[in-house]
């Protein structure tokens, strides 16, 4: 018997990707979709590509509309999930794709987001290695509340965490530069994201340690075993609709080599269905993972600079958001972790 699912914020890009993936899930049935400005419209008006759910109509996002489902996915703007989630019963699995429940430190929430702090939930990055042993998926089993990571955070964390956990790099001098597609900024109309502004151009944004994902990256790498983690993170908007290519670097610890690093990554991710370490000398492209729930990682060592270089490619709407949400929900519900999630990308 299928479990009933409601998707709040279904008219946005993250909501649309949730619907696309859930439509093929054999155990989860989308019965309710909600929106704000688009409430009252047929779902097909905003997501014509999700044909199997075209019979649904977008309803107003209220607690009364969402309650009574087995699973509720929240794809709402930051700051909008906390109040709604607080009114939903503990018997329902609530998966928040926004930032409201990611940070364990209230002071960091105040500094980077502001507004009311809604508290931290179990974190939905199953592959994150934990300093105490095991991985984050152990925390997700049987959970009733899950906070999905930020998309940039996922790319950087997966690229650096094994090296941090194994003590192969110095954690006080981490640097990451990301090329990111425009869908990561959401579906709201903003002049800087118009095609005429983006096409043929690349631009850095939220430069100088102010990006809201920064404390989340530090939180993850600290959980992996890093002490005194410091990272300089710069996102760059590039003319593609979806995808993230993260170049993350760190000073190698004494004695660390490419061979020792590769052995650690292959051991850590060797059994992970959705994290693929590429052969030596190979590096991923965003097009390789488009439409999939896969993170592809290439490894190198800059011998002259004594730095580890990791290149990580994800689909920001797939493994970066909706795919991670469903993967984590599968674990929480006791379903096979890979159920309903695509390994294959779309090419060309």
Secondary structure, DSSP 8 states (H G I E B T S, - for coil): --EEEEEETTTSHHHHHHHHHHTT-SSEEEEEEEESTTTTSBHHHH-TT-GGGTT-BEEE--HHHHTT-SEEEE---TTSHHHHHHTS-TTSEEEE-SSTTT-S-HHHHHHHT-S------EE--TT-B-TTSSBTHHHHTT-SEEE---HHHHHHHHHHHHHHHTT-EEEEEEEEEEEE-GGGG-SS--GGGSHHHHTT--EEESTTTT-TTHHHHHHHHHHTT-SS--EEEEEEE-S-SS-EEEEEEEEE-TT--HHHHHHHHHHHHTT-SSEEE--TT----HHHHTTSS-EEEEEEEETTTTEEEEEEEE-TTIIIIIHHHHHHHHHHHTS-TTTT--------
